[in-house]
């Protein structure tokens, strides 16, 4: 599970529940440096997943994956 926002702040972030990295790859110690380098404030992230309301939380459900980071 991770969080993204359009301005790098935590007050309006979107929860990505059990999501995957580019190409469906799992997040791991092996790719964490690449992930941190690519997923910076100002980057455009395109992802495939289902947006849902879980209790009071708007989130992307499990199984989503990042398509691209620009």
C-alpha positions as CSV (number, residue, x, y, z in Angstrom):
1,X,0.0,0.0,0.0
2,X,1.3,3.5,-0.9
3,X,0.0,7.0,-1.3
4,X,0.2,9.6,-4.1
5,X,-0.8,13.2,-4.3
6,X,-0.7,15.9,-6.9
7,X,1.3,18.3,-4.8
8,X,3.4,16.1,-2.5
9,X,1.4,16.9,0.6
10,X,-0.4,14.4,2.7
11,X,-3.8,16.2,3.2
12,X,-5.2,15.3,-0.3
13,X,-3.4,12.0,-1.1
14,X,-4.9,9.0,-2.7
15,X,-4.4,5.5,-1.2
16,X,-3.2,2.8,-3.6
17,X,-4.1,-0.4,-1.8
18,X,-1.7,-3.3,-2.6
19,X,-0.7,-1.8,-5.9
20,X,2.1,-2.9,-8.2
21,X,4.9,-1.1,-9.9
22,X,5.4,-0.7,-13.7
23,X,4.5,-3.8,-15.6
24,X,2.9,-5.4,-12.5
25,X,6.3,-5.8,-10.7
26,X,6.1,-6.0,-7.0
27,X,7.7,-3.2,-4.9
28,X,10.8,-4.6,-3.2
29,X,14.2,-3.8,-1.8
30,X,15.6,-4.5,-5.2
31,X,13.7,-1.7,-6.9
32,X,13.1,0.8,-4.1
33,X,15.9,3.2,-5.3
34,X,14.4,3.3,-8.8
35,X,10.9,3.8,-7.4
36,X,12.0,6.7,-5.1
37,X,13.9,8.3,-8.0
38,X,11.0,8.1,-10.5
39,X,8.0,8.8,-8.2
40,X,8.8,12.5,-7.3
41,X,6.6,15.5,-6.9
42,X,5.7,16.9,-10.3
43,X,5.8,13.5,-12.1
44,X,2.8,12.3,-14.0
45,X,1.8,8.8,-13.0
46,X,-0.5,6.8,-15.2
47,X,-2.0,3.7,-13.6
48,X,-4.6,1.1,-14.3
49,X,-6.9,0.2,-11.4
50,X,-10.3,0.4,-9.9
51,X,-11.3,3.6,-7.9
52,X,-13.5,2.8,-5.0
53,X,-14.9,4.1,-1.7
54,X,-13.9,1.7,1.1
55,X,-15.6,2.8,4.3
56,X,-14.7,6.5,4.3
57,X,-11.6,6.2,2.2
58,X,-11.4,6.8,-1.5
59,X,-8.8,4.4,-2.8
60,X,-7.5,2.4,-5.8
61,X,-8.3,-1.3,-5.0
62,X,-5.8,-4.1,-4.9
63,X,-4.2,-5.3,-8.1
64,X,-3.6,-1.9,-9.7
65,X,-0.4,-1.3,-11.6
66,X,1.6,1.7,-12.7
67,X,1.6,2.0,-16.5
68,X,4.1,4.9,-16.8
69,X,5.8,7.7,-15.0
70,X,6.7,10.8,-16.9
